[in-house]
Amino acid sequence: MSVYVFDLGGTLMEYIGMPASWIEYYPEAFRHISEKLCPNCSESDLQRSVDLLTTFNPRISKREIEYTPEYIFSTCLSHWPSVISIPDAIHAFFEGIHLSPFIYPDTLPALKHLKAQGHFIATLTDLPTAMPDSLFRRDISELLPYFDLYMSSASCGFRKPNPAGLQQIATHFSIDVRSLIFVGDEDKDAQTAINAGCSFLRIDRKKVNSPALRTLIELAEKPLFK
C-alpha cells in the first residue's frame, strides 16, 4: 500500500473560468462587500483594500506562511469608515466572485481505483488567498469521502513549496516522508516534493509540459498503482 497525496486545484478540480491569480476579481468582490455592508465606502477605500489584499497574494508575495481569512480581511478593511462584521465581509467577498467549482470527469474514477487497490489518499492544497477552509471544503464535498486525510494550507499553516504539509501527512500515516507520492500540476508542487524528498507525478491538463500525464486515468494505469 502507498500514500498518494493530491493537490486539488488544477489536479482534481477547478473553479470554472478562474485564472491562476484572482487579483482582477478583487475590485468587484470588495465592491460587493461595500454594497451589502458599508455603502459609504469611497472608491479610494475600495482601491486601498484591493492593494492590501494583493500584498497577501502568494503569486505576488511568494509567501509560504499561511494567514487566516479573519486576519487578512481585518487588515484589508481596517480603514473603512464603518465597522463591519469580518465573517459577513468574507462571505460577501467570495459571493461577489461567483465561483463555480468543477470536478474533473476522471477524478472520481481514479480515486475509486486507488481505494479499491487499498491505497491511502491525502490532499495538500493551497487555498485561494483569504478563502475559508470551510468554503473550499463545501465546494469539494463530493470528494471528501475518498480522502483518508484532508490537509490544506490552512490546516498545516504553510503554503507550498514549503514541505511542512507533506511532513505532517507522513507523520499522520506514521511513514517516512520520502515514501509519499505527490500528484500535482504546478512547478510549486514539484518543488514541494523535491523539498520533502518524495516522489512526484505531474498532471498536465493544459498539455504544455512534457513528459507529463494528461489525465488521472493515465495515472491509474501506472505500475505505482498496482
PyRosetta script that sets phi, psi and omega in degrees:
from pyrosetta import init, pose_from_sequence

init()
pose = pose_from_sequence("MSVYVFDLGGTLMEYIGMPASWIEYYPEAFRHISEKLCPNCSESDLQRSVDLLTTFNPRISKREIEYTPEYIFSTCLSHWPSVISIPDAIHAFFEGIHLSPFIYPDTLPALKHLKAQGHFIATLTDLPTAMPDSLFRRDISELLPYFDLYMSSASCGFRKPNPAGLQQIATHFSIDVRSLIFVGDEDKDAQTAINAGCSFLRIDRKKVNSPALRTLIELAEKPLFK")
pose.set_psi(1, 147.2)
pose.set_omega(1, 179.2)
pose.set_phi(2, -127.0)
pose.set_psi(2, 163.6)
pose.set_omega(2, 173.7)
pose.set_phi(3, -109.7)
pose.set_psi(3, 114.3)
pose.set_omega(3, 176.6)
pose.set_phi(4, -98.3)
pose.set_psi(4, 128.8)
pose.set_omega(4, 179.9)
pose.set_phi(5, -112.7)
pose.set_psi(5, 121.5)
pose.set_omega(5, -176.5)
pose.set_phi(6, -108.6)
pose.set_psi(6, 131.9)
pose.set_omega(6, 158.5)
pose.set_phi(7, -64.2)
pose.set_psi(7, 160.7)
pose.set_omega(7, -179.0)
pose.set_phi(8, -109.7)
pose.set_psi(8, -65.4)
pose.set_omega(8, -177.8)
pose.set_phi(9, -63.8)
pose.set_psi(9, 121.5)
pose.set_omega(9, -178.6)
pose.set_phi(10, 87.5)
pose.set_psi(10, -10.1)
pose.set_omega(10, -179.9)
pose.set_phi(11, -113.3)
pose.set_psi(11, -53.6)
pose.set_omega(11, 178.3)
pose.set_phi(12, -108.1)
pose.set_psi(12, -20.8)
pose.set_omega(12, -176.7)
pose.set_phi(13, -158.6)
pose.set_psi(13, 176.2)
pose.set_omega(13, 173.1)
pose.set_phi(14, -155.6)
pose.set_psi(14, 164.4)
pose.set_omega(14, 167.8)
pose.set_phi(15, -95.8)
pose.set_psi(15, 118.9)
pose.set_omega(15, -171.3)
pose.set_phi(16, -56.6)
pose.set_psi(16, 127.2)
pose.set_omega(16, 174.8)
pose.set_phi(17, 79.2)
pose.set_psi(17, -1.2)
pose.set_omega(17, -176.8)
pose.set_phi(18, -88.8)
pose.set_psi(18, 134.9)
pose.set_omega(18, 177.7)
pose.set_phi(19, -78.1)
pose.set_psi(19, 176.9)
pose.set_omega(19, 179.1)
pose.set_phi(20, -61.7)
pose.set_psi(20, -39.5)
pose.set_omega(20, 177.1)
pose.set_phi(21, -110.0)
pose.set_psi(21, 133.3)
pose.set_omega(21, -175.6)
pose.set_phi(22, -97.4)
pose.set_psi(22, 14.6)
pose.set_omega(22, -173.4)
pose.set_phi(23, -56.5)
pose.set_psi(23, -37.2)
pose.set_omega(23, -178.2)
pose.set_phi(24, -64.7)
pose.set_psi(24, -16.4)
pose.set_omega(24, 179.9)
pose.set_phi(25, -93.6)
pose.set_psi(25, -7.5)
pose.set_omega(25, -177.8)
pose.set_phi(26, -61.0)
pose.set_psi(26, -46.0)
pose.set_omega(26, -178.3)
pose.set_phi(27, -57.6)
pose.set_psi(27, -45.2)
pose.set_omega(27, -179.6)
pose.set_phi(28, -63.7)
pose.set_psi(28, -39.8)
pose.set_omega(28, -177.5)
pose.set_phi(29, -68.9)
pose.set_psi(29, -42.4)
pose.set_omega(29, 177.3)
pose.set_phi(30, -67.9)
pose.set_psi(30, -35.1)
pose.set_omega(30, 176.8)
pose.set_phi(31, -63.2)
pose.set_psi(31, -35.5)
pose.set_omega(31, 178.8)
pose.set_phi(32, -66.1)
pose.set_psi(32, -39.0)
pose.set_omega(32, 174.7)
pose.set_phi(33, -60.2)
pose.set_psi(33, -46.5)
pose.set_omega(33, -178.3)
pose.set_phi(34, -60.5)
pose.set_psi(34, -45.1)
pose.set_omega(34, -178.5)
pose.set_phi(35, -61.9)
pose.set_psi(35, -33.9)
pose.set_omega(35, -177.0)
pose.set_phi(36, -88.3)
pose.set_psi(36, -33.1)
pose.set_omega(36, -167.9)
pose.set_phi(37, -126.2)
pose.set_psi(37, -20.1)
pose.set_omega(37, -175.2)
pose.set_phi(38, -150.8)
pose.set_psi(38, 71.3)
pose.set_omega(38, -174.5)
pose.set_phi(39, -65.5)
pose.set_psi(39, -12.7)
pose.set_omega(39, 179.9)
pose.set_phi(40, -90.7)
pose.set_psi(40, 12.1)
pose.set_omega(40, 175.6)
pose.set_phi(41, -68.9)
pose.set_psi(41, 142.1)
pose.set_omega(41, 177.4)
pose.set_phi(42, -92.6)
pose.set_psi(42, 168.7)
pose.set_omega(42, 176.9)
pose.set_phi(43, -62.5)
pose.set_psi(43, -35.3)
pose.set_omega(43, 179.1)
pose.set_phi(44, -69.1)
pose.set_psi(44, -34.6)
pose.set_omega(44, 175.1)
pose.set_phi(45, -60.9)
pose.set_psi(45, -46.5)
pose.set_omega(45, -178.9)
pose.set_phi(46, -64.3)
pose.set_psi(46, -43.4)
pose.set_omega(46, -178.9)
pose.set_phi(47, -65.5)
pose.set_psi(47, -37.1)
pose.set_omega(47, 178.3)
pose.set_phi(48, -64.3)
pose.set_psi(48, -38.5)
pose.set_omega(48, 177.7)
pose.set_phi(49, -64.1)
pose.set_psi(49, -41.3)
pose.set_omega(49, 177.1)
pose.set_phi(50, -60.4)
pose.set_psi(50, -45.0)
pose.set_omega(50, -179.0)
pose.set_phi(51, -63.5)
pose.set_psi(51, -41.4)
pose.set_omega(51, -179.6)
pose.set_phi(52, -66.2)
pose.set_psi(52, -44.1)
pose.set_omega(52, -180.0)
pose.set_phi(53, -64.9)
pose.set_psi(53, -35.0)
pose.set_omega(53, 178.1)
pose.set_phi(54, -59.8)
pose.set_psi(54, -34.9)
pose.set_omega(54, 179.7)
pose.set_phi(55, -67.5)
pose.set_psi(55, -21.4)
pose.set_omega(55, 177.2)
pose.set_phi(56, -87.6)
pose.set_psi(56, -13.3)
pose.set_omega(56, -177.0)
pose.set_phi(57, -67.7)
pose.set_psi(57, 120.0)
pose.set_omega(57, -175.0)
pose.set_phi(58, -65.7)
pose.set_psi(58, -18.4)
pose.set_omega(58, 176.2)
pose.set_phi(59, -77.1)
pose.set_psi(59, -11.8)
pose.set_omega(59, 174.6)
pose.set_phi(60, -102.9)
pose.set_psi(60, -47.4)
pose.set_omega(60, -174.0)
pose.set_phi(61, -89.1)
pose.set_psi(61, -16.8)
pose.set_omega(61, -178.3)
pose.set_phi(62, 58.6)
pose.set_psi(62, 31.7)
pose.set_omega(62, -178.2)
pose.set_phi(63, -77.7)
pose.set_psi(63, 152.0)
pose.set_omega(63, 175.6)
pose.set_phi(64, -112.6)
pose.set_psi(64, -18.5)
pose.set_omega(64, 175.9)
pose.set_phi(65, -79.1)
pose.set_psi(65, 136.1)
pose.set_omega(65, 177.9)
pose.set_phi(66, -95.2)
pose.set_psi(66, 141.3)
pose.set_omega(66, 176.1)
pose.set_phi(67, -113.2)
pose.set_psi(67, 150.5)
pose.set_omega(67, 179.2)
pose.set_phi(68, -73.0)
pose.set_psi(68, 151.5)
pose.set_omega(68, 175.3)
pose.set_phi(69, -57.4)
pose.set_psi(69, -35.8)
pose.set_omega(69, -179.3)
pose.set_phi(70, -63.0)
pose.set_psi(70, -42.2)
pose.set_omega(70, 178.9)
pose.set_phi(71, -66.6)
pose.set_psi(71, -44.7)
pose.set_omega(71, -177.6)
pose.set_phi(72, -63.3)
pose.set_psi(72, -48.1)
pose.set_omega(72, -177.8)
pose.set_phi(73, -72.1)
pose.set_psi(73, -31.5)
pose.set_omega(73, 174.3)
pose.set_phi(74, -61.0)
pose.set_psi(74, -39.1)
pose.set_omega(74, 178.1)
pose.set_phi(75, -68.3)
pose.set_psi(75, -43.8)
pose.set_omega(75, -174.8)
pose.set_phi(76, -74.7)
pose.set_psi(76, -19.0)
pose.set_omega(76, -176.9)
pose.set_phi(77, -112.0)
pose.set_psi(77, 3.6)
pose.set_omega(77, -173.3)
pose.set_phi(78, -63.5)
pose.set_psi(78, -22.8)
pose.set_omega(78, -177.6)
pose.set_phi(79, -93.6)
pose.set_psi(79, -1.9)
pose.set_omega(79, -177.9)
pose.set_phi(80, -66.2)
pose.set_psi(80, 150.5)
pose.set_omega(80, -173.5)
pose.set_phi(81, -70.8)
pose.set_psi(81, -15.4)
pose.set_omega(81, 179.2)
pose.set_phi(82, -127.6)
pose.set_psi(82, 145.8)
pose.set_omega(82, 175.7)
pose.set_phi(83, -79.5)
pose.set_psi(83, 125.8)
pose.set_omega(83, -178.6)
pose.set_phi(84, -126.2)
pose.set_psi(84, 160.7)
pose.set_omega(84, 179.0)
pose.set_phi(85, -68.1)
pose.set_psi(85, 122.9)
pose.set_omega(85, 179.4)
pose.set_phi(86, -64.7)
pose.set_psi(86, -44.6)
pose.set_omega(86, 176.2)
pose.set_phi(87, -58.1)
pose.set_psi(87, -39.7)
pose.set_omega(87, 178.1)
pose.set_phi(88, -67.1)
pose.set_psi(88, -36.6)
pose.set_omega(88, 179.2)
pose.set_phi(89, -66.4)
pose.set_psi(89, -41.9)
pose.set_omega(89, 178.7)
pose.set_phi(90, -61.8)
pose.set_psi(90, -45.0)
pose.set_omega(90, 178.9)
pose.set_phi(91, -60.4)
pose.set_psi(91, -45.4)
pose.set_omega(91, -178.3)
pose.set_phi(92, -65.9)
pose.set_psi(92, -37.2)
pose.set_omega(92, -179.4)
pose.set_phi(93, -59.0)
pose.set_psi(93, -52.5)
pose.set_omega(93, -176.4)
pose.set_phi(94, -76.0)
pose.set_psi(94, -24.6)
pose.set_omega(94, 171.2)
pose.set_phi(95, -63.4)
pose.set_psi(95, -36.5)
pose.set_omega(95, -177.8)
pose.set_phi(96, -72.6)
pose.set_psi(96, -17.4)
pose.set_omega(96, 179.5)
pose.set_phi(97, -85.5)
pose.set_psi(97, -19.7)
pose.set_omega(97, 177.8)
pose.set_phi(98, 59.1)
pose.set_psi(98, 57.9)
pose.set_omega(98, -178.8)
pose.set_phi(99, -74.8)
pose.set_psi(99, 140.8)
pose.set_omega(99, 178.9)
pose.set_phi(100, -129.9)
pose.set_psi(100, 100.1)
pose.set_omega(100, -178.1)
pose.set_phi(101, -72.8)
pose.set_psi(101, 146.1)
pose.set_omega(101, 179.4)
pose.set_phi(102, -137.3)
pose.set_psi(102, 120.9)
pose.set_omega(102, 176.2)
pose.set_phi(103, -88.1)
pose.set_psi(103, 126.1)
pose.set_omega(103, -178.5)
pose.set_phi(104, -61.2)
pose.set_psi(104, 143.3)
pose.set_omega(104, -176.2)
pose.set_phi(105, -59.0)
pose.set_psi(105, -28.6)
pose.set_omega(105, -177.9)
pose.set_phi(106, -88.7)
pose.set_psi(106, -3.3)
pose.set_omega(106, -174.9)
pose.set_phi(107, -66.3)
pose.set_psi(107, -56.0)
pose.set_omega(107, -176.4)
pose.set_phi(108, -63.2)
pose.set_psi(108, -43.6)
pose.set_omega(108, 176.7)
pose.set_phi(109, -57.4)
pose.set_psi(109, -41.1)
pose.set_omega(109, -179.6)
pose.set_phi(110, -67.2)
pose.set_psi(110, -42.5)
pose.set_omega(110, 179.4)
pose.set_phi(111, -65.3)
pose.set_psi(111, -40.7)
pose.set_omega(111, 177.4)
pose.set_phi(112, -62.2)
pose.set_psi(112, -39.1)
pose.set_omega(112, 178.9)
pose.set_phi(113, -62.8)
pose.set_psi(113, -45.0)
pose.set_omega(113, 179.1)
pose.set_phi(114, -59.8)
pose.set_psi(114, -46.5)
pose.set_omega(114, -178.9)
pose.set_phi(115, -64.0)
pose.set_psi(115, -39.4)
pose.set_omega(115, 179.9)
pose.set_phi(116, -64.7)
pose.set_psi(116, -28.6)
pose.set_omega(116, 179.0)
pose.set_phi(117, -83.8)
pose.set_psi(117, -2.9)
pose.set_omega(117, 177.0)
pose.set_phi(118, 86.6)
pose.set_psi(118, 12.4)
pose.set_omega(118, 179.4)
pose.set_phi(119, -83.2)
pose.set_psi(119, 158.9)
pose.set_omega(119, 174.6)
pose.set_phi(120, -95.1)
pose.set_psi(120, 147.8)
pose.set_omega(120, -179.5)
pose.set_phi(121, -125.6)
pose.set_psi(121, 129.1)
pose.set_omega(121, 175.0)
pose.set_phi(122, -128.9)
pose.set_psi(122, 168.5)
pose.set_omega(122, 176.3)
pose.set_phi(123, -125.8)
pose.set_psi(123, 153.2)
pose.set_omega(123, 168.6)
pose.set_phi(124, -144.2)
pose.set_psi(124, 104.2)
pose.set_omega(124, -174.7)
pose.set_phi(125, -130.2)
pose.set_psi(125, 140.4)
pose.set_omega(125, 172.2)
pose.set_phi(126, -85.4)
pose.set_psi(126, 124.1)
pose.set_omega(126, 177.8)
pose.set_phi(127, -72.4)
pose.set_psi(127, 147.0)
pose.set_omega(127, 171.3)
pose.set_phi(128, -55.1)
pose.set_psi(128, 149.9)
pose.set_omega(128, -175.3)
pose.set_phi(129, -49.3)
pose.set_psi(129, 121.3)
pose.set_omega(129, 174.4)
pose.set_phi(130, 70.2)
pose.set_psi(130, 9.3)
pose.set_omega(130, 178.2)
pose.set_phi(131, -77.9)
pose.set_psi(131, 130.8)
pose.set_omega(131, 175.5)
pose.set_phi(132, -64.9)
pose.set_psi(132, 141.3)
pose.set_omega(132, 178.3)
pose.set_phi(133, -59.2)
pose.set_psi(133, -36.8)
pose.set_omega(133, -178.6)
pose.set_phi(134, -62.7)
pose.set_psi(134, -36.2)
pose.set_omega(134, 178.9)
pose.set_phi(135, -68.9)
pose.set_psi(135, -43.2)
pose.set_omega(135, 179.7)
pose.set_phi(136, -66.4)
pose.set_psi(136, -40.9)
pose.set_omega(136, 178.4)
pose.set_phi(137, -62.3)
pose.set_psi(137, -35.4)
pose.set_omega(137, 176.6)
pose.set_phi(138, -62.4)
pose.set_psi(138, -39.5)
pose.set_omega(138, -177.1)
pose.set_phi(139, -73.0)
pose.set_psi(139, -19.3)
pose.set_omega(139, 178.5)
pose.set_phi(140, -115.4)
pose.set_psi(140, 23.2)
pose.set_omega(140, -174.6)
pose.set_phi(141, -55.8)
pose.set_psi(141, -29.6)
pose.set_omega(141, 179.2)
pose.set_phi(142, -64.0)
pose.set_psi(142, -26.2)
pose.set_omega(142, -176.5)
pose.set_phi(143, -91.7)
pose.set_psi(143, -24.3)
pose.set_omega(143, -171.0)
pose.set_phi(144, -55.1)
pose.set_psi(144, -37.8)
pose.set_omega(144, -179.5)
pose.set_phi(145, -62.3)
pose.set_psi(145, -17.4)
pose.set_omega(145, -177.6)
pose.set_phi(146, -90.6)
pose.set_psi(146, -7.6)
pose.set_omega(146, -176.6)
pose.set_phi(147, -95.5)
pose.set_psi(147, 127.8)
pose.set_omega(147, 172.0)
pose.set_phi(148, -78.6)
pose.set_psi(148, -22.5)
pose.set_omega(148, 176.2)
pose.set_phi(149, -153.1)
pose.set_psi(149, 125.0)
pose.set_omega(149, 173.5)
pose.set_phi(150, -102.9)
pose.set_psi(150, 123.1)
pose.set_omega(150, 175.9)
pose.set_phi(151, -133.0)
pose.set_psi(151, 134.0)
pose.set_omega(151, 177.9)
pose.set_phi(152, -125.2)
pose.set_psi(152, 175.7)
pose.set_omega(152, 176.8)
pose.set_phi(153, -61.1)
pose.set_psi(153, -28.8)
pose.set_omega(153, 178.3)
pose.set_phi(154, -70.4)
pose.set_psi(154, -43.1)
pose.set_omega(154, -175.7)
pose.set_phi(155, -77.2)
pose.set_psi(155, -26.8)
pose.set_omega(155, 179.2)
pose.set_phi(156, -97.5)
pose.set_psi(156, -18.2)
pose.set_omega(156, 176.4)
pose.set_phi(157, 89.6)
pose.set_psi(157, -0.6)
pose.set_omega(157, -177.7)
pose.set_phi(158, -137.2)
pose.set_psi(158, 157.3)
pose.set_omega(158, 176.1)
pose.set_phi(159, -108.7)
pose.set_psi(159, 152.1)
pose.set_omega(159, 174.9)
pose.set_phi(160, -65.6)
pose.set_psi(160, 145.7)
pose.set_omega(160, 15.5)
pose.set_phi(161, -91.6)
pose.set_psi(161, 16.0)
pose.set_omega(161, 174.5)
pose.set_phi(162, -59.3)
pose.set_psi(162, 131.1)
pose.set_omega(162, -174.9)
pose.set_phi(163, -82.1)
pose.set_psi(163, 3.4)
pose.set_omega(163, -174.5)
pose.set_phi(164, -57.3)
pose.set_psi(164, -39.5)
pose.set_omega(164, -179.4)
pose.set_phi(165, -61.7)
pose.set_psi(165, -45.9)
pose.set_omega(165, 178.9)
pose.set_phi(166, -65.5)
pose.set_psi(166, -36.6)
pose.set_omega(166, 178.4)
pose.set_phi(167, -66.1)
pose.set_psi(167, -39.2)
pose.set_omega(167, 178.0)
pose.set_phi(168, -67.6)
pose.set_psi(168, -36.6)
pose.set_omega(168, 177.5)
pose.set_phi(169, -64.8)
pose.set_psi(169, -45.0)
pose.set_omega(169, 178.7)
pose.set_phi(170, -60.0)
pose.set_psi(170, -41.3)
pose.set_omega(170, 178.0)
pose.set_phi(171, -62.4)
pose.set_psi(171, -41.1)
pose.set_omega(171, 179.3)
pose.set_phi(172, -58.6)
pose.set_psi(172, -41.4)
pose.set_omega(172, -178.0)
pose.set_phi(173, -92.0)
pose.set_psi(173, 3.4)
pose.set_omega(173, 178.6)
pose.set_phi(174, 56.0)
pose.set_psi(174, 47.1)
pose.set_omega(174, 178.0)
pose.set_phi(175, -131.9)
pose.set_psi(175, 165.9)
pose.set_omega(175, 175.2)
pose.set_phi(176, -71.2)
pose.set_psi(176, 133.4)
pose.set_omega(176, -178.4)
pose.set_phi(177, -57.3)
pose.set_psi(177, -27.9)
pose.set_omega(177, -178.1)
pose.set_phi(178, -69.0)
pose.set_psi(178, -14.2)
pose.set_omega(178, -179.7)
pose.set_phi(179, -91.3)
pose.set_psi(179, -4.5)
pose.set_omega(179, 176.6)
pose.set_phi(180, -69.2)
pose.set_psi(180, 153.5)
pose.set_omega(180, 172.3)
pose.set_phi(181, -119.1)
pose.set_psi(181, 110.4)
pose.set_omega(181, -176.6)
pose.set_phi(182, -98.3)
pose.set_psi(182, 131.2)
pose.set_omega(182, -177.8)
pose.set_phi(183, -118.6)
pose.set_psi(183, 122.0)
pose.set_omega(183, -179.6)
pose.set_phi(184, -154.9)
pose.set_psi(184, -179.3)
pose.set_omega(184, -173.8)
pose.set_phi(185, -120.5)
pose.set_psi(185, -7.7)
pose.set_omega(185, -174.3)
pose.set_phi(186, -115.7)
pose.set_psi(186, 162.9)
pose.set_omega(186, 176.3)
pose.set_phi(187, -60.5)
pose.set_psi(187, -35.5)
pose.set_omega(187, -179.4)
pose.set_phi(188, -66.6)
pose.set_psi(188, -28.6)
pose.set_omega(188, 174.7)
pose.set_phi(189, -67.0)
pose.set_psi(189, -45.4)
pose.set_omega(189, 177.8)
pose.set_phi(190, -60.5)
pose.set_psi(190, -41.7)
pose.set_omega(190, -179.5)
pose.set_phi(191, -67.4)
pose.set_psi(191, -34.4)
pose.set_omega(191, 177.2)
pose.set_phi(192, -61.3)
pose.set_psi(192, -44.2)
pose.set_omega(192, 178.5)
pose.set_phi(193, -63.6)
pose.set_psi(193, -41.2)
pose.set_omega(193, 177.7)
pose.set_phi(194, -61.2)
pose.set_psi(194, -44.7)
pose.set_omega(194, -178.3)
pose.set_phi(195, -64.2)
pose.set_psi(195, -31.3)
pose.set_omega(195, -179.9)
pose.set_phi(196, -88.6)
pose.set_psi(196, -17.9)
pose.set_omega(196, -179.2)
pose.set_phi(197, 80.6)
pose.set_psi(197, 25.6)
pose.set_omega(197, -179.4)
pose.set_phi(198, -111.8)
pose.set_psi(198, 174.4)
pose.set_omega(198, 179.7)
pose.set_phi(199, -73.4)
pose.set_psi(199, 152.9)
pose.set_omega(199, 178.4)
pose.set_phi(200, -136.4)
pose.set_psi(200, 135.8)
pose.set_omega(200, 173.4)
pose.set_phi(201, -121.9)
pose.set_psi(201, 126.5)
pose.set_omega(201, -177.9)
pose.set_phi(202, -96.2)
pose.set_psi(202, 132.1)
pose.set_omega(202, 171.0)
pose.set_phi(203, -100.4)
pose.set_psi(203, 126.2)
pose.set_omega(203, -175.8)
pose.set_phi(204, -123.7)
pose.set_psi(204, 80.8)
pose.set_omega(204, -176.4)
pose.set_phi(205, -71.0)
pose.set_psi(205, -22.0)
pose.set_omega(205, 179.8)
pose.set_phi(206, -90.8)
pose.set_psi(206, -2.3)
pose.set_omega(206, 175.5)
pose.set_phi(207, 56.4)
pose.set_psi(207, 49.0)
pose.set_omega(207, 178.8)
pose.set_phi(208, -114.2)
pose.set_psi(208, -14.3)
pose.set_omega(208, -179.0)
pose.set_phi(209, -114.9)
pose.set_psi(209, 145.2)
pose.set_omega(209, 177.9)
pose.set_phi(210, -145.7)
pose.set_psi(210, 133.5)
pose.set_omega(210, 0.9)
pose.set_phi(211, -81.7)
pose.set_psi(211, 145.9)
pose.set_omega(211, 177.0)
pose.set_phi(212, -164.0)
pose.set_psi(212, 159.1)
pose.set_omega(212, 176.6)
pose.set_phi(213, -83.5)
pose.set_psi(213, 138.4)
pose.set_omega(213, -179.5)
pose.set_phi(214, -87.6)
pose.set_psi(214, -32.0)
pose.set_omega(214, -178.0)
pose.set_phi(215, -140.7)
pose.set_psi(215, 165.2)
pose.set_omega(215, 176.7)
pose.set_phi(216, -71.3)
pose.set_psi(216, -19.8)
pose.set_omega(216, 176.1)
pose.set_phi(217, -64.3)
pose.set_psi(217, -41.3)
pose.set_omega(217, 174.6)
pose.set_phi(218, -60.4)
pose.set_psi(218, -38.6)
pose.set_omega(218, 178.8)
pose.set_phi(219, -63.5)
pose.set_psi(219, -40.6)
pose.set_omega(219, -178.5)
pose.set_phi(220, -65.6)
pose.set_psi(220, -21.1)
pose.set_omega(220, -178.4)
pose.set_phi(221, -90.0)
pose.set_psi(221, -5.7)
pose.set_omega(221, -178.1)
pose.set_phi(222, -73.7)
pose.set_psi(222, 150.2)
pose.set_omega(222, 179.6)
pose.set_phi(223, -56.9)
pose.set_psi(223, -25.7)
pose.set_omega(223, -179.1)
pose.set_phi(224, -61.1)
pose.set_psi(224, -22.1)
pose.set_omega(224, -179.4)
pose.set_phi(225, -81.5)
pose.set_psi(225, -11.4)
pose.set_omega(225, -171.4)
pose.set_phi(226, -76.2)
pose.dump_pdb("model.pdb")
